[in-house]
């Protein structure tokens, strides 16, 4: 099984990995044709084509984004998408400076 960098894994993900690693594959039955169809339809729905977006951004800010993305091991567009997703889903917490 692939080992993961714990720096990037939260407790829920660790629990999920542990659960997956303890599954006995012999106990899993093949899905029925109907279940396979439902799974395929769900996957197609999930993988709908994304929409492109163009924005103007200050060069200094873009360079900072690229630096942060590199530290996270991500491409900068993926990093920006991740930030937007976290913000919209309420997972991005604003840091407040103490004065």
Buried (B, 14 or more C-beta within 10 A) or exposed (E): EEEEEEEEEEEEEEEEBEEEEEEEEEEEEEEEEEEEEEEEEEEEEEEEEEEEEEEEEEEEEBEEBBEBBEEBEBEBEEBBBBBEEEEEEEEEEEEEEEE
